[in-house]
Amino acid sequence: MRTSLQSETLTSVQGKFDVKDFVGAFSEKLIAQSKADPGPFNPKPFISTFEAAVDRLIALRKDVQAKTEQMEKSVRVAEREYSKKMSDLNRGFEAVGSSFASMEARMSEVGRTAGRIGEQLESVHLQRQRAQAAYDLIDYYTQFSRDDTSRIDSLKKEGKDGRRQVAVLLRRLATLVKEIDLPTADKTRENIDRYCEKFEKDMLHLFDRCYRKGDPKMMHHCAQTLLDFNGGASCVQVYVNQHDFFINRVQKNMDSDNTTLFLDGAFLADPNTIPPKTESSLTELFGEIRATVGQEAQIVQAVFPNPSFVMQVFLQRVFAQSIQQHMEQLLTRASNMSDLAFLRILQLTHAQTSLLVEDLKSYDVPSATPRSPAQNIGFSRSLAGASSATAGSSSSTAISSILETALEELFVPYTEGQRYLERESKNLAELYSDYLSAFARYHEREERVNKTKGSMLDRMMNATATSGTSSTSKAAAAIMRFGGIASSDRFQDKLPEEQVNEEDGSLSVGAAETMLKWHAEAIGRCAELTPPNDVPKHTFALFRALAEVIAVGYIETAINTAVARLEAIDHTKIEPSLQPLSLLRSVDLICHLWQQYVNIALLPLAASSVVVRREMVVFNNQTVSKVEGAANSLMQRLIDAIVSWMATQLAKQKKTDFKPRNDDDSFARVNTDPCIGCCEILEKVGIAAKQNLSGKNLEIFLTEVGVAFHSQLLEHLRRFPVSATGGLMLAKDLKSYQDTIATFSIHALHERFEFIRQLGNIFLVQPEILKSYITENYLGRIEPALLRPYLAQRSDWGHVEKGFTDESEDVGGRTGPKGLRDRFGMGRLSMMMKDLEGLRLGDSVQMGMSALPSGFAHGFSISSRAFGRGDTSAL
């Protein structure tokens, strides 16, 4: 064991060293021997083995330490050598960097020197070119002064390059000769000008030959040469003027018969037909233009060095010659038909031309402008180097802008200023005046019959002069002036032999729809043909014109005539006609249609201008208020006529009707004649009102009639003595009145006429129960003193008056009527019947009923339904 430990060297403990493995390695045999020995454990072998191992490890540690010291010395020596080498390398790199920096500085200096030399050489070269160019110009100028063109002729014969050099040279000579003031300068100038003219003619002739031969390369050379010579405008003009499109169009115009109409005149002039969307000759022309421009866009790009300029000239020629000429022919023919035909063709042409412009914008080509001869080329370029004429050119206006401008200029003669608006107003005036001629003649005749002050047309003119703003007056005056209805005298002179009937003077919803349709077509044209900034203003102007025709000339005229009729008839003798109710129904429907049109078609067009939109709203509300006022007046006159007629019927009541002498005769009759007459008119009123009115209008109208009749009956009952038998007759009359009024279906009237029926029963009850009867039901809500005039009409009142008075006062002193009123809570009817003497049509507020409001026509109140009268919050 000791021997094995002594054999351990330094290499055996190198690497991964584990103490347990190390001890186990040399203890394994000792442990095996110890286990094999049966005796007690003997530690001595282990001790000696471990002592030897420790001694050996100590020796190894010394060897390791010695070796470590030796290696440290070697490392220190290597480090000193490495540091020395790195220092040497650093000094070497610094030397190299210094060398490169020096070299870079020298190279920069050389570069600057070369740059200065290059600038000097370029300056010298330019001076040489300038001198050479000046020499050449002087030489050529001298030759021209001697009328010698042999040299420049030789240069021109050298082909394409020679011709381009000649072009540049001639342009410079033409500029130079203007600055020279020598005795022979005039002659030289003439020679140069003559040669320039000859050169241009030769190039144009060559371009024309190549154009006819279809040689695009030579055409391009000629175009480029002429561009260098004088801008190339003459070449472009030759190309455009010789184009087959313009030649063929001229020939077609010469061959065509100018009297032939491309459109159906009757169709165009008929406002009830749909405006045409296409026109055959215009469609043919625009189709040919589209095809031609599509081909030319490719040819121009291949031939001309400045294709954008050429396309601009070509398109301007197309618009100025072909389109404008054709449009003028169409408009002239349409104008001979009517203003409507003219406006329709104008709109059709504008729409089709706008589509054409949008299609032509797709043929936009790269922009380039020709060189102007006045541009300063200078002598800084050589003859060869100056041949490129497009190098310094600026960009031209885009073709799309040219097309927009051409489109605008095409329609300026027809839309500039107020021309379009005046024509549109004139057209509407003619249409409306012709359409309403029979209507106007009818009401003119009616006004003459009714002998009213002024004529219907005078009222229209007066309303025009006083309505709204000054612009409103102008618009309406235009309708009257151009429509041929400026005065009643002139109107009477127009077609005096034509007869009119009742239908001609009636309001018609269909007629209003027709007029609105015509106006909508005019508004559509206005929105398309008018500049966007002027659309709100022009829309408002046409709106005012329409309002004057429909509101004043149509609705108010019909209402005024109806009012005049009612005022001219004595309704105490003649039963009133209920035709005004059907008139009000038509007004209701027309105003609804009117308001829908304003909200849907007109106000959106004024959205871009808050001020104009607000003015339109205010004007519309004012117009509606005028219509409502006229309708209210008509309604009140009709109510007055009905009330007058019922008063006439009641006046026919005989003193003996309710105090008959022959009971058999009285019982044989169902009702008295006045009752029959009043019930008949009330039935007619109820039926006519329900047929023509609705909503609040119906309720107010029937309430007003019922309240007025109720007042008449209260006054009527105070005038006639009633016997016991006559009381039965009176009760039947009052029941008929109540049943007739019940058909009105107005709750307030039910209460009133129930009171009338109960009031009539005071003539039927026995004297002993009379005092209790008048304190019950509706009569109990009335002061007994107010019932005395009715009680006094009882035939036996003289016998019961004293006892009735004493007992009623005694009852009144206790709980009588007052107690009953308290029991009934002093209801609304009690307050209404507080004073029987005040039950009149004009005292409707005291009776708890609303009088006919100043803003009556709730059923057709445009402003209240749309945006509220005077309400601009919608803005």
Sequence and secondary structure as in RCSB ss.txt:
>XXXX:A:sequence
MRTSLQSETLTSVQGKFDVKDFVGAFSEKLIAQSKADPGPFNPKPFISTFEAAVDRLIALRKDVQAKTEQMEKSV
RVAEREYSKKMSDLNRGFEAVGSSFASMEARMSEVGRTAGRIGEQLESVHLQRQRAQAAYDLIDYYTQFSRDDTS
RIDSLKKEGKDGRRQVAVLLRRLATLVKEIDLPTADKTRENIDRYCEKFEKDMLHLFDRCYRKGDPKMMHHCAQT
LLDFNGGASCVQVYVNQHDFFINRVQKNMDSDNTTLFLDGAFLADPNTIPPKTESSLTELFGEIRATVGQEAQIV
QAVFPNPSFVMQVFLQRVFAQSIQQHMEQLLTRASNMSDLAFLRILQLTHAQTSLLVEDLKSYDVPSATPRSPAQ
NIGFSRSLAGASSATAGSSSSTAISSILETALEELFVPYTEGQRYLERESKNLAELYSDYLSAFARYHEREERVN
KTKGSMLDRMMNATATSGTSSTSKAAAAIMRFGGIASSDRFQDKLPEEQVNEEDGSLSVGAAETMLKWHAEAIGR
CAELTPPNDVPKHTFALFRALAEVIAVGYIETAINTAVARLEAIDHTKIEPSLQPLSLLRSVDLICHLWQQYVNI
ALLPLAASSVVVRREMVVFNNQTVSKVEGAANSLMQRLIDAIVSWMATQLAKQKKTDFKPRNDDDSFARVNTDPC
IGCCEILEKVGIAAKQNLSGKNLEIFLTEVGVAFHSQLLEHLRRFPVSATGGLMLAKDLKSYQDTIATFSIHALH
ERFEFIRQLGNIFLVQPEILKSYITENYLGRIEPALLRPYLAQRSDWGHVEKGFTDESEDVGGRTGPKGLRDRFG
MGRLSMMMKDLEGLRLGDSVQMGMSALPSGFAHGFSISSRAFGRGDTSAL
>XXXX:A:secstr
 HHHHHT  GGGGSSS  HHHHHHHHHHHHHHHHHH  SS   HHHHHHHHHHHHHHHHHHHHHHHHHHHHHHHH
HHHHHHHHHHHHHHHHHHHHHHHHHHHHHHHHHHHHHHHHHHHHHHHHHHHHHHHHHHHHHHHHHHHHHHTT  H
HHHHHHTT HHHHHHHHHHHHHHHHHHTT   TTHHHHHHHHHHHHHHHHHHHHHHHHHHHHHT HHHHHHHHHH
HHHHH SHHHHHHHHHT HHHHHHHHHHHHS TT  SS HHHHH TTS   S  HHHHHHHHHHHHHHHHHHHHH
HHH S HHHHHHHHHHHIIIIIIHHHHHHHHHHHHHH HHHHHHHHHHHHHHHHHHHHHHGGG         TTS
   SSS TTGGG SSTT      HHHHHHHHHHHHHHHHHSTTHHHHHHHHHHHHHHHHHTHHHHHHHHHHHHHH
T SS HHHHHHHHHHHSSSHHHHHHHHHHHHHHT SSHHHHHHSSTT    GGGGS  HHHHHHHHHHHHHHHHH
HHHHS GGGHHHHHHHHHHHHHIIIIIIIIIHHHHHHHHHHHHS TTTS    HHHHHHHHHHHHHHHHHHHIII
IIGGGGTT HHHHHHHHHHHHHHHHHHHHHHHHHHHHHHHHHHHHHHHHHHT  TTSSS S HHHHHH SS HHH
HHHHHHHHHHHHHHHHH  HHHHHHHHHHHHHHHHHHHHHHHTSS B HHHHHHHHHHHHHHHHHHHTT  HHHH
HHHHHHHHHHGGGTS HHHHHHHTTSTTGGGS HHHHHHHHTTBTTHHHHHHHHHHHHHHHHHTTHHHHHHHHHT
S HHHHHTS GGG SGGGTTTTT     TT  GGG HHHHHT TT  TT 
